[in-house]
């Protein structure tokens, strides 16, 4: 064989080897970054759920000192101001204007439903039901999201998705079991109207999750969260004026005002930004499942900071929630086409 032919064959072989090595390195890097991305999304959803869990024990003293509408208004206003300032420093007003033009309908739905309507339903149900019953019913929204996902975006294992949601919901019920058994002394405590209002609030949250999932696919999570908070300020201002006004906020003690600051920035601005970031990068069913962690988190924190009792049911309920959460994550993988594509 001529020397030139041998040299040509050597070059081709070397090129093939280098191309194979390059492709292998590319595949490994893609797998590494894909895994890291999944962990970032999961971490964002976990932190968001933990912050939501801290909302209830942190809000308890603030609610007693000011009122439910005042606390909600303060959360909305502080979150809007803090996230708005961050976006203006990061991107200027152009991003907010562009996102509002592109997604104004979804912004109105998210703002009014997630902050105004759900709050009205929850507070109305709270006046008719024991807190434990209202907490359990209001935490059923991930189950509705899982059922809707199984019906409209069939996963590979729909039974695992819905079954995991049911197990996690059972865990939420077990967490509240002592109050459910001993809190309602007679049947009149379980008002049918209160049950309907609480379940309606759960449905509103589920609808907001579906809307949020769709709009976040083509939008900026931080900007849309800020705009939705802005849309909620006017209705919440009216509700606050109709229920005691703003004097309780202005005259609150210093420690209560610090709690309100945490509720507005930590439990609203940060957690909603993390929640919508996670919702942008995973399915609605998989993201909603993390909210089952809210109930045990709030009970554990209440025991730690408010010295409320810990029961064996809390540990067992937390275990059920974790098992259900793992099942939902495995069952939420769609069949054939990813949910991210189907939702578009």
C-alpha positions, 0 to 999 in steps of 0.5 A: 500500500502506498505511503499516502494511502496509509497516511490517509487511513491513519488520519481518518482513524484518528479523526474517528477516535477523536470524534468518538471521544468528543461525543462521549465527553459531550454526552457525559457533560449533558448528563451531568448538567441535566442531573444538576438542573433537576437537583436545582429545580427540586431544591427550589420546590423544596425550599418553597414548600418549607417557606410555605410551611413556616408561614402558618406558625410565623403568621399566628402571632401576626394574625392575632395582632393585626388580622387575616386581611391585614397580613395578606395585604402586607404579604402582597405589598411587600413581595411586590415591592421587593421583587419589583425592585430586584427586577428593575435593578436587574433588567429595567422596566422593559422586562415587566412591560414585555411580560405584561403585554405577552401574558396579561390574562394569565397575570390577572388570573394568577394575581386575583385567584392566587391571592384574592379569591383563594384568600377569601375562600380560605378565611370564610371556611376558617370561620365555619370549620376547625383549623385542622379540617380546613388545613386538610381540605385546603391541602388536597389541591395536589391530588386534583392536579395529579388527577387532571394530569393523568387524564389530559397528559397521560404519564407512563404510570398514571396509577403511580401518580394518582396513588402516590398523591393519595398516599401523600394526602393520607399523610397530611390527614395523619398529621392533622389526625389528633385535631381531627379526632379531638378538635371537633366535639360535635357534628355541627363543627363540620359545616357543609358550607365550610367544607364546600368553601375549603374544597373550592379554595383547593380547586382555585389553587389547583387551577392557578397551578395549571395556569402558572405551568402554562404561562411559565413555559414561555415567560420569566418566572420572576417578572410574572410573579411580580406582575401577579402580585401587583394585580392582587394589590387593588382587591386586597386593599379593598378587602383590608379597608372593609375588614378593619383598615390599615391602622392595625398594621401601622400600630403593630409592635416592633416584633410583629412588624418584623414578622410581617417583613418575613411573611412578605419577603420570605414567605411570599416573594422568595417562595413564589419566585422559587415555586414558579421557577420550579413550575417552569421546569417540571410538570404541574403534578410533580411540582404540586406534590412538593406542597404536601410537605407544607403540613408537616413542616408547619406542625414541626415548626409550630412545635419548635417555636410555639411549643405545640405538642409533637405526636407519633402521628406527625412522624408517620404522616411525614413518612407517608408524605415522603413515600407519596412524593417519591411515587409521584415523581416517578409516575409523573413522567409522561408517555411519549411526549413530555408535559412541557411540550404538551402544555404548549 
